[in-house]
Amino acid sequence: MTYPNGTAARILEVALAEVGTIEEGDNLTKYGKFTKADGLPWCGSFCNWVFAQAGVKVHSVVSTPIGAHKFKETARWHEKPAIGDLAFMDFPHDGVDRISHVGIVVGIEGNTITTIEGNTSGTGDQRNGGMVMIKQRTVGKEVVGFGRPKLVPYVGEYPKIDVPQAPKKLIRKGKK
């Protein structure tokens, strides 16, 4: 199914189709080529590419701090998430004391959001990890705020996003 262009559902559909994409070489991707920033960290390029494919206009977020600032300047910065928002992140204790990563909000459950992010990894570098992944993040911890694009109103079904579950630890029962 193709959802209507300009809607949050279409953003989710486009982003979901990219999950599992891995960079070629050092930060080389179709997303970086699209934003003319190939070879640079590409979380923002991924978001800009997805929004363009979904028919949603949004300013550049290739530089995540500048992208976040523009949302603040245009009164489109929010503390609470909505599906289709851009989630801006600053990872505590990573040595970079500023917004340094962005992903797309695809699910919300209390203070936990589900995102689809470019240039992240499972357990390694969260903001330069080389892969498009579905992640869970915490609002008020690493997620510092949300940029809300202007979307076409949409009522209906959304693509289903399956959150990968962390492998359960094996518990070995001792002999009694």
Secondary structure, DSSP 8 states (H G I E B T S, - for coil): ----TTSHHHHHHHHHHHTT-B-BTTTB-HHHHHTT-TTS--HHHHHHHHHHHTT------SSHHHHHHHHHHTT-EESS--TT-EEEE--TTSS--S--EEEEEEEEETTEEEEEEEEE-SSS-SSS-SEEEEEEEEBTTTEEEEE--------S--------------------
